[in-house]
Amino acid sequence: MRVFCASLATETNTFSPIPTGLDSFRNGIYHPAGTHPDAMSFFSGPLHAAKLRADELGLEVLQGLVAAAQPSGTVTRTAYETLRDQILTDLREAMPIDLVLMGLHGAMTAEGYDDCEADLLGRIRTLVGPDVVIGATLDPHCHLSDEMISAADLLICWKHYPHTDALERAQELVDLCVKTRKRQVVPKPVMIDAKVITVIHTTREPGASMLALLEQIESRPGIVSASLAHGFPWGDVPAMGTKALVYFDAQQAHAEEAARAAADEIVRAVWTHRKSFNPPYLSMDAAYDQALAITEGPVVISDGADNPGGGAGCDATFMLRRLVERRLAPSALGPLYDPGAVTMAFNAGLGATLTLRLGGKISRMSGDPLDAQVTVRGLAREHMMSGMVDGMRMRCGDSAWLEIASGIHVLLTSERLQALHPDLFTGLGCDLDSMRVIVVKSSQHFHAGFAPIASRVLYADAPGTLTLDLRQLDYKKADLQRWPFVETLQAPR
């Protein structure tokens, strides 16, 4: 069985000022056809899983382009069309094939394309015809659209947030698409819009119970797959919103009724718990006050509003400035994206003391730059950070560990990325065990790596591009007839 695998992924924050061009992909994850390394990259799960399953399932795996960019603003038309057309060329050269397996995000928006995934999947379907099985994995923070669903045989969202199950879901996709090709199952979709927009942390209740519900539904007769698309609130597109997607086996009696009941059960659970999914968000000072009241440290605080994983600049100074103003030490914050300051730290050298202007460069949502005298405590060329999947490594670029004042530490990177693992800091020699407070620029993906070392995890409501007050955003295209935009909305039927 010939299997073609490729990836094209980014999460588009349409309110972000950072353009996503070709270099955003080439400097992110970029592997032309046949050149992907053996280790899995974040959106190459279907390719990696197909290789792992190849001998067992008798697969001949053919690789197309794998390209992914750090979440940013709208993708340029040139970038999207160039990368899309390269994947279609790779596919054309690989034909004939039996399966197409794609690693997608699901919230990619480009100039002239509100729904890049639907456009790409639709063109793949036109190219390969109706008999080739098309499947894709999606980030749950996707804009699940009817057009995406109709172009593919099977779409599977990662279930966990943090997304620690990317490989597991990819293996599931491979197995189910092979079964579909062999006509062992005939998956058909049921999608229901929850009329909510929310983000669900599966590390806490009620998100953990939602995760358990999805897994329980998949054990029911006739059900092939169950996904919950949280949606991505910072994407202004018509399909934005939280939705349930359940596939049933059309060969089994009463399976469609079971799928509709299951999708309805998911949606009703989302509606019931819609006000409880978010953790308690604290003002900056309240978060620091609570952290200081906890004697056994360190306390990890999320600065999600400046999370580059959602398109923010990762150079906001609000949380850092309050650390300095309040002289909260020992403390650490990172990563702060500032290539210029990193270059100056390298030029000064290890142990040097100098005055630097830190952060506050990308937009007004970055705040004002912080002028501070710093000591260079650690330097690393092409620093790497562990990812959420075993063996995955994330490129931080040249990085510098600085100490501001006495006992306030900041980790600077020359690549814009969120905090995923403590070795972001410890890889440069920064001892986190000695810190009372660790501020991470990440909304929730940090949890998998940092929760094990934390005495407590707190979430701060700081200013930034990923504002929690969605009413501040100037939506033009999204359907806002959903909670929380309409508080009096009735439960979906």
Secondary structure as GFF3:
##gff-version 3
##sequence-region A 1 493
A	DSSP	beta_strand	2	9	.	.	.	ID=ss1
A	DSSP	alpha_helix	22	26	.	.	.	ID=ss2
A	DSSP	beta_strand	29	31	.	.	.	ID=ss3
A	DSSP	alpha_helix	45	57	.	.	.	ID=ss4
A	DSSP	beta_strand	60	68	.	.	.	ID=ss5
A	DSSP	alpha_helix	77	94	.	.	.	ID=ss6
A	DSSP	beta_strand	99	104	.	.	.	ID=ss7
A	DSSP	alpha_helix	116	128	.	.	.	ID=ss8
A	DSSP	beta_strand	133	138	.	.	.	ID=ss9
A	DSSP	alpha_helix	146	151	.	.	.	ID=ss10
A	DSSP	beta_strand	154	157	.	.	.	ID=ss11
A	DSSP	alpha_helix	166	181	.	.	.	ID=ss12
A	DSSP	beta_strand	187	193	.	.	.	ID=ss13
A	DSSP	alpha_helix	207	217	.	.	.	ID=ss14
A	DSSP	beta_strand	223	229	.	.	.	ID=ss15
A	DSSP	beta_strand	243	249	.	.	.	ID=ss16
A	DSSP	alpha_helix	255	272	.	.	.	ID=ss17
A	DSSP	beta_strand	281	282	.	.	.	ID=ss18
A	DSSP	alpha_helix	284	293	.	.	.	ID=ss19
A	DSSP	beta_strand	299	302	.	.	.	ID=ss20
A	DSSP	three_ten_helix	304	306	.	.	.	ID=ss21
A	DSSP	three_ten_helix	308	310	.	.	.	ID=ss22
A	DSSP	alpha_helix	318	326	.	.	.	ID=ss23
A	DSSP	beta_strand	331	337	.	.	.	ID=ss24
A	DSSP	alpha_helix	339	348	.	.	.	ID=ss25
A	DSSP	beta_strand	353	358	.	.	.	ID=ss26
A	DSSP	three_ten_helix	364	366	.	.	.	ID=ss27
A	DSSP	beta_strand	370	386	.	.	.	ID=ss28
A	DSSP	beta_strand	393	404	.	.	.	ID=ss29
A	DSSP	beta_strand	408	413	.	.	.	ID=ss30
A	DSSP	alpha_helix	423	426	.	.	.	ID=ss31
A	DSSP	three_ten_helix	432	434	.	.	.	ID=ss32
A	DSSP	beta_strand	437	440	.	.	.	ID=ss33
A	DSSP	alpha_helix	447	450	.	.	.	ID=ss34
A	DSSP	three_ten_helix	451	453	.	.	.	ID=ss35
A	DSSP	beta_strand	456	460	.	.	.	ID=ss36
A	DSSP	three_ten_helix	470	472	.	.	.	ID=ss37
###
